Amino acid sequence: MVSELSEVTIEPLRSGHGALLFDVLQADAIYEFLDERRPESVEQLEQRHAFMLDPDSPPDDQRWLNWMVTERGDLGSAVVGTVQATVMLDSSTAVIAYIISPERWGHGVASAAVRLMLDELDGVASARAYIDPANRRSVALVERLGFTPTADSPNDDGDLVFERSLVDWPVKSLQG
């Protein structure tokens, strides 16, 4: 299902999206706070996506959900990143992550994409985000969406841990 908010759309990640996402994922700034490395080729990215999309890949206690983010503008649509949720089935908690093109930072794209992703998490009680303390933009994003630091923040890896209930999602004050 494709979901839209304003000019931002998310659609489930599928085979073939690697070619659309490859250039977006080459920006150095994306990897400043991530442990993963940029893909070296479209083929490598497609292999990564195939693994993520294989129903046998996640552990039995998890469900992996991944979306491609597109932004519409005056000149058409452009792929600008991804959002993902790892749903922990035993706790009904989703661990969320997002990668948005640095060219679109500060334009509300990440907030819109994360909102759309949270809208898709039917039956999930809460969402968590693990964020490098130096990543001020990401901290501000989750705080705007009503996430708060947890008691176990920072965790053993030094990441700040933020969580919010999804029982009352969407919050009307966040819409629009």
C-alpha positions in Angstrom: 0.0 0.0 0.0 1.3 3.5 -0.9 0.8 6.1 1.8 1.0 9.8 1.3 1.4 12.9 3.5 1.6 16.3 1.9 4.2 15.8 -0.9 5.9 12.7 0.7 5.0 9.1 -0.2 6.2 5.8 1.1 5.8 2.5 -0.7 6.9 -0.9 0.4 10.5 -1.7 -0.7 10.7 -4.2 -3.5 13.0 -5.7 -6.0 14.2 -3.0 -8.5 14.2 -0.2 -6.0 18.0 -0.5 -5.6 18.5 1.3 -8.9 16.3 4.2 -7.7 17.9 4.5 -4.3 21.6 3.9 -5.2 22.5 7.6 -5.9 20.6 8.8 -2.9 22.6 6.4 -0.7 26.0 7.7 -1.9 26.0 10.9 0.1 28.9 10.9 2.7 26.7 12.8 5.3 24.3 9.9 5.6 27.0 7.7 7.1 28.3 10.1 9.7 26.1 8.5 12.4 25.4 5.0 10.9 27.3 1.8 11.3 26.5 0.6 7.8 28.5 1.4 4.7 27.3 2.9 1.5 26.5 0.4 -1.2 29.3 -0.1 -3.8 26.9 -0.9 -6.7 23.3 -1.2 -7.6 23.7 -5.0 -7.6 25.1 -4.9 -4.1 22.1 -2.8 -3.0 19.7 -5.1 -4.7 21.3 -8.1 -2.9 20.9 -6.2 0.4 17.2 -5.5 -0.4 16.6 -9.2 -1.4 17.9 -10.3 2.0 15.7 -7.7 3.7 12.7 -8.8 1.7 13.2 -12.5 2.1 10.5 -13.8 4.5 13.0 -16.3 5.9 15.6 -13.6 6.8 14.3 -12.1 10.0 14.5 -14.1 13.2 11.2 -15.8 14.2 10.5 -13.1 16.8 10.8 -10.2 14.3 9.0 -8.8 11.2 11.0 -6.5 8.9 9.1 -3.7 7.2 10.9 -1.4 4.7 9.7 1.4 2.5 11.1 3.7 -0.1 10.4 7.4 0.3 9.5 9.7 -2.6 8.9 13.4 -2.6 6.8 15.2 -5.2 7.6 18.7 -6.3 7.1 21.1 -9.1 9.4 19.2 -11.4 8.0 15.7 -10.6 8.8 13.0 -8.1 12.2 12.1 -6.7 13.3 9.2 -4.5 14.8 10.6 -1.4 15.4 7.7 1.0 14.0 4.9 3.1 12.2 4.2 6.3 12.2 0.9 8.2 10.7 -0.8 11.2 11.8 -4.0 12.9 8.7 -5.2 14.8 9.6 -7.2 17.8 6.7 -9.7 17.9 7.1 -10.7 21.6 6.9 -7.1 22.8 4.8 -5.4 20.1 7.5 -2.8 19.8 8.9 -1.5 16.5 12.5 -0.3 16.3 12.5 2.4 13.6 15.2 3.8 11.3 15.3 6.2 8.4 17.7 7.5 5.8 16.9 10.6 3.9 19.0 12.4 1.3 21.0 15.2 2.9 19.6 17.5 0.2 16.2 17.2 1.8 17.3 17.6 5.5 15.5 20.5 7.1 12.5 20.4 4.8 10.2 18.1 6.8 10.7 15.1 4.6 12.0 12.8 7.3 9.2 13.8 9.7 6.6 13.2 7.1 8.1 9.8 6.1 8.4 8.6 9.7 4.8 9.7 10.4 3.6 7.7 7.4 5.6 4.7 8.5 4.1 4.9 12.0 0.7 5.0 10.4 1.4 1.6 8.8 2.3 -0.1 12.1 -1.1 -1.5 12.9 -1.2 -3.5 16.1 2.2 -2.3 17.3 2.0 -0.8 20.8 5.2 1.3 20.8 8.1 2.5 18.6 11.7 3.0 19.6 14.6 4.8 18.0 18.3 4.4 18.8 20.2 7.6 17.9 23.8 8.7 18.2 23.8 11.6 20.7 25.7 13.8 18.2 23.0 13.4 15.6 21.0 16.4 16.7 18.7 16.5 13.7 17.5 13.0 14.4 17.0 13.6 18.1 15.0 16.7 17.2 12.9 14.7 14.7 11.8 12.0 17.1 11.2 14.5 19.9 8.9 16.5 17.5 7.0 13.2 16.9 6.4 12.7 20.7 9.3 10.2 21.4 10.9 10.6 24.8 14.2 9.2 26.2 13.8 5.9 28.0 15.3 4.9 31.4 17.9 2.8 29.6 19.2 5.8 27.6 22.0 5.9 26.7 22.4 2.2 26.0 25.6 0.1 26.1 26.5 1.3 22.6 26.2 4.9 23.7 23.1 5.5 21.6 20.2 7.5 23.0 17.0 5.4 23.2 13.7 7.1 22.5 10.3 5.6 22.7 6.6 6.6 22.2 3.4 4.8 22.6 1.5 4.1 19.4 -1.8 3.4 21.2 -2.8 7.1 20.7 -1.2 7.4 17.2 -1.8 9.5 15.2 -1.8 12.5 17.6 -3.9 15.3 16.0 -1.4 18.0 17.1 1.3 16.3 14.9 -0.9 16.0 11.8 -0.6 18.5 9.0 
